[in-house]
């Protein structure tokens, strides 16, 4: 199993930029978040995870793997749509997955080339696929390509983490950009901790 890698450089930088985040990092410690080294697999997992909890997504993923035998374009491109749907997904999500597999098989998307493309190029390429929005690509950038500076405004957990950490009642796009710039170029590491904060993993001290 592989995890997103970060270390003292990222921790020290973020702690210097946000004292409250630094305190939370000290309490939480090192976070091990699993990554999917294969971008195709990561994109399928992101589709599964749209609008459901992480635990629910993992359950559906495991059932899909067990049912079809693997997550590859060849398998998903040829398996029956109802078979995918029976693993716990809506017809629409199942169609998205089939479409992504077909795009890989046809050469419309060369998933191996993503490693050498910029975040912006990847976003432009993949959001042309049906069912693939900005959040879905941002999750792929984090959990497959391990890009270091992804802080997603489209992710409720990240916004909730910032709001909880800084005792905010609301967080609009302009306010979010202040934090994104503050945490850059290590936005992804900040994201890992903000998810933990949003989930209530540690008690937040707002004084001092």
N, C-alpha and C positions, 0 to 999 in steps of 0.2 A: 504494500500500500504506500502510495506517495502523498506527500503533503505540501501545501504552499510554504515555501521557505522564506524566512526573514530572520533578522537578528538584532544585535545591539545597535547597529547603525540606524535602522528604522525606528526602533523603540526610543532611542535617545533623541532623535529628531522630533518625533511626534510629542514626546514629553516636554521638550523645550518650547514647542509651539502651542501646546494646550495643557496647562497644569492639571486640570480636572481629568483629562484623558490619561495623562501620565499616572495619576493616582489609581485610575481604574486598571491600567496596564499592570501596575505593581500588584494589585490584588488578584487579578485574573491569571497572570503568568503567561507562559508561552501557549499559544493556541495551535492545535493540530487540525487543520481542515484538509480533508481529502481532496485530491485533484484527479482529473481524468486526462491523462497525457494525450489521448487521441481526441482531436477536436470534433470529429464526427460523433463520437460517444457523448462528449460533453454537450453538444448542441441538442442531441436527443434527450439527455437528462434535463436540460433547461426547459425544453418543451413540456416534458412530463411535469416539471415543477411549477409551471405557470399557475398562479392563483390557488395553490394548495400548500399545505405545510411541508416542511422538510421530511418529517417522518412518513407522511402519506406518499410523498414522491419516492422515497426509498423503497417503500413497500411495492408500489407499482413497478418501479424499475426492476426490482428483484424478480417479480412475477413475470415481467416481459422477458428477461434474460432466461429464466427457467423454461418459459413456454416456447420461445423461438430458437433458443440455443446460442444466441450471441447478438451483439449490436454492431452489425456491419451493413454497409449499403446493399451488398448482395443478398443478405438474409431479409432485411426489412423491405427491400424493393420488390421481393417476390412473394413474401408471406401475405396471406389473405388479410384484408382490412379488418374484418370481423375478429380475426384472431388477435390483432393488436388491441382492438377495442375491448375485448373480453378480459384483458389484463387490468382493467380498471380505469380506462380512459374514455372520454367522450368521442363521438364519431369525428368531430372537428379536429381534435388533437391527433387522432389516429391518421387522419388525412394529411395533417401537417407533417407527421413523421414519414409517411409514405412519400410525400413530395420532396422532402429533404433527401431521402435515400435515392430517389429517382434523379435529383439534381446532381448527386455525387456520381451516380452510374453514367449519366450522360456527359459528364465533364463540365457541366454548367458551373459547378463549384469544385475546385481542386483543394480538398481539405489539407493536403500536405503543404500547399503554398502559403497557408495562413501564417505559418511560423515566421516567414520573411516579410510579411505585410505589416503596415502600421495599424494602430488601433482604428484610425479613421477609415483606412482602406477596407479593413475587415468589416466595420460597421456598414459601410456603403454596400459592400458585396452581399453580406448575409441578410440584411433587412429587405432585400429584393425578394427573398423567399417567403412564400405564404406562411403566416403564423409566426414569423421571426421578427420581433420588435427590438427596440433599443435595449430594454432590460435583459432580454434573452441573450443578446450578443455580449452585453456587459458581464453577464455571469460566465459566458464562455471565455472571455478575456481573463477573468480571474481564475476560474477553476480548471482551465485546460492550458491556456497559453501563459498563465502566471505573469500577466502584465502588472507592473508595480504600482500604477497610479490610476486605479479605477474606484471612484466613489459615486455610486449611482443614486441620483435624485429619484429615479423611478422605483427604487426599492424602499418599501414602507419600513422595513426593519432598520435600515440605515438612518432614515429620517427620524424614526422613533428613538433610536439610540442617541442621536444628537440632541433631540428635544429633552430626553430624560436626563442626559448628562448635564445639560446647561439650563434645565428648568424652564424650558420654553413651552408656551401654550400653542404656538403655531410656528411653521417654518416654510416660508415661501421660497420660490426659486432664487430670488436675489440674495436672501439670507443664506441659503444653502451654498451658494457660490463662494461666500466668504469662507466657510469651513472647507470647501473643496480646495480652494487656493491655499488655505492655511496648512492643510495636510499634505499637499503636493510637495515633492514627487513620490510620496509613500501612501497614497490614498487607499491602496488595497489593504495594507496592513491596518490602517485606521478602520476600514470596513469590517475586518474580522472582529475587532474589539467592539465596534458599535453594534454589531449583531448580538454579541454577548451581553452588552449593556441593555439593549432593548429587551432581551429575554429575561432580564433580572438576575443574571449570573452573579453580580456583585452589588453590594450596597454602595450608593453614590454619596460621597461627601461633597456638599456644595459650599462649605465654608473653608477658610484657611487658604 
